[in-house]
Amino acid sequence: MKSFLLRFVMVVISLTGSAVLAHAQRSDILPPQRRQPVVEQAETFISPPAQPEIHSRLNNPFFPNSLKPDDELLTAPIPQDTSAAVPVAPASVYELLETIAPQINPTGSISLGGEPLLLFGQKKVRVGDELPVIYDGERYTLVISRIEPSSFTLRLGAAEVTRPINSNSSP
């Protein structure tokens, strides 16, 4: 009886082991015949739709029909107002820097670890840092070349200008 029970357990274990092994060998990838409809549907999704022909008389919201390129409004000369004063651009980089420099107004200077820092509110600027400035619609990059306790030096190209630091706090 014991051997019969042992044989029965062995048969059950071998059958479940072979079923598990057969299940493990089965692939999760479907055969090509079953994948083909999905592939065809995916190709229809990724192909761009045919673009309809746009009629030239349709109103474009970014270029209305009333202002077509052949219209007189676009080809007519623009009247020039000669009575308005035209601002004169600085003749040299040094003059440009002298014009821009008064716009740079630091709030003070400190020395932190022996390194001088220029303060613009909470922002701290070191020697060699760049300050982007927009003047007359042009972007210029000024470099802080020197920081003293009461003044700082700005550089634009080869030109340098030294400006005082106007501290807002009273001693």
FIDRENMAR-274381 format. One record per residue (C-alpha): chain; x, y, z; residue number from 1. Coordinates in nm, 3 decimals, always signed. Example, Ala and Ser with C-alpha at 12.3 -4.5 7.8 and 13.67 -1.06 7.14 Angstrom:
2
<atom><mol>A</mol><c1>+1.230</c1><c2>-0.450</c2><c3>+0.780</c3><seq>1</seq></atom>
<atom><mol>A</mol><c1>+1.367</c1><c2>-0.106</c2><c3>+0.714</c3><seq>2</seq></atom>
END
This chain:
171
<atom><mol>A</mol><c1>+0.000</c1><c2>+0.000</c2><c3>+0.000</c3><seq>1</seq></atom>
<atom><mol>A</mol><c1>+0.284</c1><c2>+0.228</c2><c3>+0.077</c3><seq>2</seq></atom>
<atom><mol>A</mol><c1>+0.447</c1><c2>+0.166</c2><c3>-0.259</c3><seq>3</seq></atom>
<atom><mol>A</mol><c1>+0.116</c1><c2>+0.224</c2><c3>-0.434</c3><seq>4</seq></atom>
<atom><mol>A</mol><c1>+0.074</c1><c2>+0.557</c2><c3>-0.259</c3><seq>5</seq></atom>
<atom><mol>A</mol><c1>+0.432</c1><c2>+0.649</c2><c3>-0.338</c3><seq>6</seq></atom>
<atom><mol>A</mol><c1>+0.385</c1><c2>+0.562</c2><c3>-0.705</c3><seq>7</seq></atom>
<atom><mol>A</mol><c1>+0.062</c1><c2>+0.760</c2><c3>-0.719</c3><seq>8</seq></atom>
<atom><mol>A</mol><c1>+0.232</c1><c2>+1.069</c2><c3>-0.574</c3><seq>9</seq></atom>
<atom><mol>A</mol><c1>+0.519</c1><c2>+1.030</c2><c3>-0.821</c3><seq>10</seq></atom>
<atom><mol>A</mol><c1>+0.279</c1><c2>+1.009</c2><c3>-1.116</c3><seq>11</seq></atom>
<atom><mol>A</mol><c1>+0.089</c1><c2>+1.318</c2><c3>-1.001</c3><seq>12</seq></atom>
<atom><mol>A</mol><c1>+0.413</c1><c2>+1.512</c2><c3>-0.955</c3><seq>13</seq></atom>
<atom><mol>A</mol><c1>+0.543</c1><c2>+1.411</c2><c3>-1.299</c3><seq>14</seq></atom>
<atom><mol>A</mol><c1>+0.214</c1><c2>+1.504</c2><c3>-1.468</c3><seq>15</seq></atom>
<atom><mol>A</mol><c1>+0.200</c1><c2>+1.846</c2><c3>-1.305</c3><seq>16</seq></atom>
<atom><mol>A</mol><c1>+0.568</c1><c2>+1.902</c2><c3>-1.384</c3><seq>17</seq></atom>
<atom><mol>A</mol><c1>+0.516</c1><c2>+1.818</c2><c3>-1.752</c3><seq>18</seq></atom>
<atom><mol>A</mol><c1>+0.208</c1><c2>+2.044</c2><c3>-1.764</c3><seq>19</seq></atom>
<atom><mol>A</mol><c1>+0.407</c1><c2>+2.330</c2><c3>-1.612</c3><seq>20</seq></atom>
<atom><mol>A</mol><c1>+0.691</c1><c2>+2.265</c2><c3>-1.855</c3><seq>21</seq></atom>
<atom><mol>A</mol><c1>+0.453</c1><c2>+2.263</c2><c3>-2.153</c3><seq>22</seq></atom>
<atom><mol>A</mol><c1>+0.296</c1><c2>+2.585</c2><c3>-2.036</c3><seq>23</seq></atom>
<atom><mol>A</mol><c1>+0.639</c1><c2>+2.749</c2><c3>-1.991</c3><seq>24</seq></atom>
<atom><mol>A</mol><c1>+0.743</c1><c2>+2.656</c2><c3>-2.346</c3><seq>25</seq></atom>
<atom><mol>A</mol><c1>+0.440</c1><c2>+2.823</c2><c3>-2.501</c3><seq>26</seq></atom>
<atom><mol>A</mol><c1>+0.531</c1><c2>+3.159</c2><c3>-2.660</c3><seq>27</seq></atom>
<atom><mol>A</mol><c1>+0.353</c1><c2>+3.487</c2><c3>-2.591</c3><seq>28</seq></atom>
<atom><mol>A</mol><c1>+0.403</c1><c2>+3.595</c2><c3>-2.953</c3><seq>29</seq></atom>
<atom><mol>A</mol><c1>+0.118</c1><c2>+3.513</c2><c3>-3.187</c3><seq>30</seq></atom>
<atom><mol>A</mol><c1>+0.185</c1><c2>+3.345</c2><c3>-3.522</c3><seq>31</seq></atom>
<atom><mol>A</mol><c1>+0.223</c1><c2>+3.578</c2><c3>-3.825</c3><seq>32</seq></atom>
<atom><mol>A</mol><c1>-0.123</c1><c2>+3.496</c2><c3>-3.963</c3><seq>33</seq></atom>
<atom><mol>A</mol><c1>-0.289</c1><c2>+3.622</c2><c3>-3.644</c3><seq>34</seq></atom>
<atom><mol>A</mol><c1>-0.062</c1><c2>+3.932</c2><c3>-3.621</c3><seq>35</seq></atom>
<atom><mol>A</mol><c1>-0.126</c1><c2>+4.047</c2><c3>-3.981</c3><seq>36</seq></atom>
<atom><mol>A</mol><c1>-0.462</c1><c2>+4.227</c2><c3>-3.920</c3><seq>37</seq></atom>
<atom><mol>A</mol><c1>-0.312</c1><c2>+4.423</c2><c3>-3.630</c3><seq>38</seq></atom>
<atom><mol>A</mol><c1>-0.009</c1><c2>+4.522</c2><c3>-3.840</c3><seq>39</seq></atom>
<atom><mol>A</mol><c1>-0.233</c1><c2>+4.642</c2><c3>-4.125</c3><seq>40</seq></atom>
<atom><mol>A</mol><c1>-0.445</c1><c2>+4.846</c2><c3>-3.886</c3><seq>41</seq></atom>
<atom><mol>A</mol><c1>-0.131</c1><c2>+5.004</c2><c3>-3.732</c3><seq>42</seq></atom>
<atom><mol>A</mol><c1>-0.005</c1><c2>+5.098</c2><c3>-4.080</c3><seq>43</seq></atom>
<atom><mol>A</mol><c1>-0.330</c1><c2>+5.284</c2><c3>-4.147</c3><seq>44</seq></atom>
<atom><mol>A</mol><c1>-0.284</c1><c2>+5.478</c2><c3>-3.822</c3><seq>45</seq></atom>
<atom><mol>A</mol><c1>+0.074</c1><c2>+5.586</c2><c3>-3.895</c3><seq>46</seq></atom>
<atom><mol>A</mol><c1>+0.024</c1><c2>+5.685</c2><c3>-4.259</c3><seq>47</seq></atom>
<atom><mol>A</mol><c1>-0.062</c1><c2>+6.055</c2><c3>-4.296</c3><seq>48</seq></atom>
<atom><mol>A</mol><c1>-0.409</c1><c2>+6.130</c2><c3>-4.430</c3><seq>49</seq></atom>
<atom><mol>A</mol><c1>-0.443</c1><c2>+6.272</c2><c3>-4.778</c3><seq>50</seq></atom>
<atom><mol>A</mol><c1>-0.441</c1><c2>+6.651</c2><c3>-4.764</c3><seq>51</seq></atom>
<atom><mol>A</mol><c1>-0.734</c1><c2>+6.816</c2><c3>-4.941</c3><seq>52</seq></atom>
<atom><mol>A</mol><c1>-0.653</c1><c2>+7.078</c2><c3>-5.199</c3><seq>53</seq></atom>
<atom><mol>A</mol><c1>-0.701</c1><c2>+7.427</c2><c3>-5.059</c3><seq>54</seq></atom>
<atom><mol>A</mol><c1>-0.878</c1><c2>+7.669</c2><c3>-5.283</c3><seq>55</seq></atom>
<atom><mol>A</mol><c1>-0.692</c1><c2>+7.997</c2><c3>-5.336</c3><seq>56</seq></atom>
<atom><mol>A</mol><c1>-1.002</c1><c2>+8.206</c2><c3>-5.262</c3><seq>57</seq></atom>
<atom><mol>A</mol><c1>-1.042</c1><c2>+8.074</c2><c3>-4.906</c3><seq>58</seq></atom>
<atom><mol>A</mol><c1>-0.990</c1><c2>+8.338</c2><c3>-4.640</c3><seq>59</seq></atom>
<atom><mol>A</mol><c1>-0.663</c1><c2>+8.286</c2><c3>-4.452</c3><seq>60</seq></atom>
<atom><mol>A</mol><c1>-0.693</c1><c2>+8.430</c2><c3>-4.098</c3><seq>61</seq></atom>
<atom><mol>A</mol><c1>-0.321</c1><c2>+8.516</c2><c3>-4.099</c3><seq>62</seq></atom>
<atom><mol>A</mol><c1>-0.326</c1><c2>+8.681</c2><c3>-4.442</c3><seq>63</seq></atom>
<atom><mol>A</mol><c1>-0.680</c1><c2>+8.805</c2><c3>-4.521</c3><seq>64</seq></atom>
<atom><mol>A</mol><c1>-0.806</c1><c2>+8.825</c2><c3>-4.879</c3><seq>65</seq></atom>
<atom><mol>A</mol><c1>-0.829</c1><c2>+9.202</c2><c3>-4.851</c3><seq>66</seq></atom>
<atom><mol>A</mol><c1>-0.447</c1><c2>+9.220</c2><c3>-4.833</c3><seq>67</seq></atom>
<atom><mol>A</mol><c1>-0.325</c1><c2>+8.989</c2><c3>-5.107</c3><seq>68</seq></atom>
<atom><mol>A</mol><c1>+0.037</c1><c2>+9.049</c2><c3>-5.218</c3><seq>69</seq></atom>
<atom><mol>A</mol><c1>-0.075</c1><c2>+9.214</c2><c3>-5.541</c3><seq>70</seq></atom>
<atom><mol>A</mol><c1>-0.285</c1><c2>+9.464</c2><c3>-5.348</c3><seq>71</seq></atom>
<atom><mol>A</mol><c1>-0.200</c1><c2>+9.834</c2><c3>-5.362</c3><seq>72</seq></atom>
<atom><mol>A</mol><c1>-0.173</c1><c2>+9.855</c2><c3>-4.984</c3><seq>73</seq></atom>
<atom><mol>A</mol><c1>+0.132</c1><c2>+9.631</c2><c3>-4.977</c3><seq>74</seq></atom>
<atom><mol>A</mol><c1>+0.311</c1><c2>+9.778</c2><c3>-5.276</c3><seq>75</seq></atom>
<atom><mol>A</mol><c1>+0.251</c1><c2>+10.146</c2><c3>-5.196</c3><seq>76</seq></atom>
<atom><mol>A</mol><c1>+0.552</c1><c2>+10.332</c2><c3>-5.055</c3><seq>77</seq></atom>
<atom><mol>A</mol><c1>+0.546</c1><c2>+10.402</c2><c3>-4.681</c3><seq>78</seq></atom>
<atom><mol>A</mol><c1>+0.534</c1><c2>+10.774</c2><c3>-4.609</c3><seq>79</seq></atom>
<atom><mol>A</mol><c1>+0.832</c1><c2>+10.894</c2><c3>-4.407</c3><seq>80</seq></atom>
<atom><mol>A</mol><c1>+0.783</c1><c2>+11.147</c2><c3>-4.128</c3><seq>81</seq></atom>
<atom><mol>A</mol><c1>+1.092</c1><c2>+11.365</c2><c3>-4.147</c3><seq>82</seq></atom>
<atom><mol>A</mol><c1>+0.984</c1><c2>+11.594</c2><c3>-3.863</c3><seq>83</seq></atom>
<atom><mol>A</mol><c1>+1.042</c1><c2>+11.326</c2><c3>-3.597</c3><seq>84</seq></atom>
<atom><mol>A</mol><c1>+1.385</c1><c2>+11.323</c2><c3>-3.438</c3><seq>85</seq></atom>
<atom><mol>A</mol><c1>+1.586</c1><c2>+11.012</c2><c3>-3.518</c3><seq>86</seq></atom>
<atom><mol>A</mol><c1>+1.801</c1><c2>+10.891</c2><c3>-3.229</c3><seq>87</seq></atom>
<atom><mol>A</mol><c1>+2.169</c1><c2>+10.895</c2><c3>-3.315</c3><seq>88</seq></atom>
<atom><mol>A</mol><c1>+2.354</c1><c2>+10.574</c2><c3>-3.245</c3><seq>89</seq></atom>
<atom><mol>A</mol><c1>+2.679</c1><c2>+10.602</c2><c3>-3.049</c3><seq>90</seq></atom>
<atom><mol>A</mol><c1>+2.981</c1><c2>+10.629</c2><c3>-3.275</c3><seq>91</seq></atom>
<atom><mol>A</mol><c1>+3.206</c1><c2>+10.389</c2><c3>-3.082</c3><seq>92</seq></atom>
<atom><mol>A</mol><c1>+3.189</c1><c2>+10.103</c2><c3>-2.838</c3><seq>93</seq></atom>
<atom><mol>A</mol><c1>+3.317</c1><c2>+10.332</c2><c3>-2.561</c3><seq>94</seq></atom>
<atom><mol>A</mol><c1>+3.035</c1><c2>+10.583</c2><c3>-2.624</c3><seq>95</seq></atom>
<atom><mol>A</mol><c1>+2.785</c1><c2>+10.297</c2><c3>-2.631</c3><seq>96</seq></atom>
<atom><mol>A</mol><c1>+2.919</c1><c2>+10.168</c2><c3>-2.298</c3><seq>97</seq></atom>
<atom><mol>A</mol><c1>+2.902</c1><c2>+10.519</c2><c3>-2.148</c3><seq>98</seq></atom>
<atom><mol>A</mol><c1>+2.539</c1><c2>+10.540</c2><c3>-2.262</c3><seq>99</seq></atom>
<atom><mol>A</mol><c1>+2.444</c1><c2>+10.198</c2><c3>-2.121</c3><seq>100</seq></atom>
<atom><mol>A</mol><c1>+2.643</c1><c2>+10.213</c2><c3>-1.794</c3><seq>101</seq></atom>
<atom><mol>A</mol><c1>+2.407</c1><c2>+10.451</c2><c3>-1.607</c3><seq>102</seq></atom>
<atom><mol>A</mol><c1>+2.133</c1><c2>+10.188</c2><c3>-1.643</c3><seq>103</seq></atom>
<atom><mol>A</mol><c1>+2.336</c1><c2>+9.944</c2><c3>-1.428</c3><seq>104</seq></atom>
<atom><mol>A</mol><c1>+2.256</c1><c2>+10.036</c2><c3>-1.067</c3><seq>105</seq></atom>
<atom><mol>A</mol><c1>+2.384</c1><c2>+9.791</c2><c3>-0.804</c3><seq>106</seq></atom>
<atom><mol>A</mol><c1>+2.253</c1><c2>+9.821</c2><c3>-0.450</c3><seq>107</seq></atom>
<atom><mol>A</mol><c1>+2.591</c1><c2>+9.766</c2><c3>-0.284</c3><seq>108</seq></atom>
<atom><mol>A</mol><c1>+2.903</c1><c2>+9.554</c2><c3>-0.261</c3><seq>109</seq></atom>
<atom><mol>A</mol><c1>+3.036</c1><c2>+9.302</c2><c3>-0.007</c3><seq>110</seq></atom>
<atom><mol>A</mol><c1>+3.343</c1><c2>+9.089</c2><c3>+0.037</c3><seq>111</seq></atom>
<atom><mol>A</mol><c1>+3.269</c1><c2>+8.722</c2><c3>+0.098</c3><seq>112</seq></atom>
<atom><mol>A</mol><c1>+3.570</c1><c2>+8.505</c2><c3>+0.175</c3><seq>113</seq></atom>
<atom><mol>A</mol><c1>+3.802</c1><c2>+8.772</c2><c3>+0.038</c3><seq>114</seq></atom>
<atom><mol>A</mol><c1>+3.614</c1><c2>+8.780</c2><c3>-0.294</c3><seq>115</seq></atom>
<atom><mol>A</mol><c1>+3.434</c1><c2>+9.106</c2><c3>-0.379</c3><seq>116</seq></atom>
<atom><mol>A</mol><c1>+3.069</c1><c2>+9.071</c2><c3>-0.482</c3><seq>117</seq></atom>
<atom><mol>A</mol><c1>+2.840</c1><c2>+9.328</c2><c3>-0.642</c3><seq>118</seq></atom>
<atom><mol>A</mol><c1>+2.482</c1><c2>+9.320</c2><c3>-0.514</c3><seq>119</seq></atom>
<atom><mol>A</mol><c1>+2.169</c1><c2>+9.372</c2><c3>-0.722</c3><seq>120</seq></atom>
<atom><mol>A</mol><c1>+1.901</c1><c2>+9.321</c2><c3>-0.457</c3><seq>121</seq></atom>
<atom><mol>A</mol><c1>+1.935</c1><c2>+8.953</c2><c3>-0.363</c3><seq>122</seq></atom>
<atom><mol>A</mol><c1>+2.148</c1><c2>+8.867</c2><c3>-0.668</c3><seq>123</seq></atom>
<atom><mol>A</mol><c1>+2.525</c1><c2>+8.854</c2><c3>-0.618</c3><seq>124</seq></atom>
<atom><mol>A</mol><c1>+2.764</c1><c2>+8.908</c2><c3>-0.912</c3><seq>125</seq></atom>
<atom><mol>A</mol><c1>+3.137</c1><c2>+8.825</c2><c3>-0.916</c3><seq>126</seq></atom>
<atom><mol>A</mol><c1>+3.424</c1><c2>+8.966</c2><c3>-1.118</c3><seq>127</seq></atom>
<atom><mol>A</mol><c1>+3.404</c1><c2>+8.812</c2><c3>-1.467</c3><seq>128</seq></atom>
<atom><mol>A</mol><c1>+3.027</c1><c2>+8.756</c2><c3>-1.458</c3><seq>129</seq></atom>
<atom><mol>A</mol><c1>+2.823</c1><c2>+8.877</c2><c3>-1.754</c3><seq>130</seq></atom>
<atom><mol>A</mol><c1>+2.527</c1><c2>+9.116</c2><c3>-1.741</c3><seq>131</seq></atom>
<atom><mol>A</mol><c1>+2.289</c1><c2>+9.098</c2><c3>-2.038</c3><seq>132</seq></atom>
<atom><mol>A</mol><c1>+2.149</c1><c2>+9.441</c2><c3>-2.128</c3><seq>133</seq></atom>
<atom><mol>A</mol><c1>+1.899</c1><c2>+9.542</c2><c3>-2.395</c3><seq>134</seq></atom>
<atom><mol>A</mol><c1>+1.956</c1><c2>+9.890</c2><c3>-2.538</c3><seq>135</seq></atom>
<atom><mol>A</mol><c1>+1.760</c1><c2>+10.025</c2><c3>-2.838</c3><seq>136</seq></atom>
<atom><mol>A</mol><c1>+1.629</c1><c2>+9.678</c2><c3>-2.911</c3><seq>137</seq></atom>
<atom><mol>A</mol><c1>+1.979</c1><c2>+9.527</c2><c3>-2.929</c3><seq>138</seq></atom>
<atom><mol>A</mol><c1>+2.117</c1><c2>+9.280</c2><c3>-2.675</c3><seq>139</seq></atom>
<atom><mol>A</mol><c1>+2.461</c1><c2>+9.356</c2><c3>-2.532</c3><seq>140</seq></atom>
<atom><mol>A</mol><c1>+2.661</c1><c2>+9.153</c2><c3>-2.282</c3><seq>141</seq></atom>
<atom><mol>A</mol><c1>+2.856</c1><c2>+9.360</c2><c3>-2.031</c3><seq>142</seq></atom>
<atom><mol>A</mol><c1>+3.128</c1><c2>+9.199</c2><c3>-1.819</c3><seq>143</seq></atom>
<atom><mol>A</mol><c1>+3.207</c1><c2>+9.299</c2><c3>-1.460</c3><seq>144</seq></atom>
<atom><mol>A</mol><c1>+3.583</c1><c2>+9.347</c2><c3>-1.477</c3><seq>145</seq></atom>
<atom><mol>A</mol><c1>+3.654</c1><c2>+9.497</c2><c3>-1.132</c3><seq>146</seq></atom>
<atom><mol>A</mol><c1>+3.467</c1><c2>+9.549</c2><c3>-0.804</c3><seq>147</seq></atom>
<atom><mol>A</mol><c1>+3.587</c1><c2>+9.800</c2><c3>-0.545</c3><seq>148</seq></atom>
<atom><mol>A</mol><c1>+3.412</c1><c2>+9.890</c2><c3>-0.216</c3><seq>149</seq></atom>
<atom><mol>A</mol><c1>+3.266</c1><c2>+10.209</c2><c3>-0.368</c3><seq>150</seq></atom>
<atom><mol>A</mol><c1>+3.284</c1><c2>+10.149</c2><c3>-0.747</c3><seq>151</seq></atom>
<atom><mol>A</mol><c1>+3.273</c1><c2>+9.882</c2><c3>-1.016</c3><seq>152</seq></atom>
<atom><mol>A</mol><c1>+3.406</c1><c2>+9.858</c2><c3>-1.371</c3><seq>153</seq></atom>
<atom><mol>A</mol><c1>+3.206</c1><c2>+9.740</c2><c3>-1.673</c3><seq>154</seq></atom>
<atom><mol>A</mol><c1>+3.361</c1><c2>+9.612</c2><c3>-1.995</c3><seq>155</seq></atom>
<atom><mol>A</mol><c1>+3.210</c1><c2>+9.589</c2><c3>-2.342</c3><seq>156</seq></atom>
<atom><mol>A</mol><c1>+3.458</c1><c2>+9.456</c2><c3>-2.594</c3><seq>157</seq></atom>
<atom><mol>A</mol><c1>+3.781</c1><c2>+9.649</c2><c3>-2.526</c3><seq>158</seq></atom>
<atom><mol>A</mol><c1>+3.608</c1><c2>+9.953</c2><c3>-2.370</c3><seq>159</seq></atom>
<atom><mol>A</mol><c1>+3.582</c1><c2>+9.989</c2><c3>-1.992</c3><seq>160</seq></atom>
<atom><mol>A</mol><c1>+3.387</c1><c2>+10.235</c2><c3>-1.776</c3><seq>161</seq></atom>
<atom><mol>A</mol><c1>+3.405</c1><c2>+10.272</c2><c3>-1.396</c3><seq>162</seq></atom>
<atom><mol>A</mol><c1>+3.083</c1><c2>+10.363</c2><c3>-1.215</c3><seq>163</seq></atom>
<atom><mol>A</mol><c1>+3.016</c1><c2>+10.446</c2><c3>-0.848</c3><seq>164</seq></atom>
<atom><mol>A</mol><c1>+2.805</c1><c2>+10.220</c2><c3>-0.630</c3><seq>165</seq></atom>
<atom><mol>A</mol><c1>+2.509</c1><c2>+10.413</c2><c3>-0.496</c3><seq>166</seq></atom>
<atom><mol>A</mol><c1>+2.411</c1><c2>+10.233</c2><c3>-0.176</c3><seq>167</seq></atom>
<atom><mol>A</mol><c1>+2.050</c1><c2>+10.288</c2><c3>-0.071</c3><seq>168</seq></atom>
<atom><mol>A</mol><c1>+2.127</c1><c2>+10.237</c2><c3>+0.298</c3><seq>169</seq></atom>
<atom><mol>A</mol><c1>+2.258</c1><c2>+10.517</c2><c3>+0.514</c3><seq>170</seq></atom>
<atom><mol>A</mol><c1>+2.575</c1><c2>+10.457</c2><c3>+0.726</c3><seq>171</seq></atom>
END
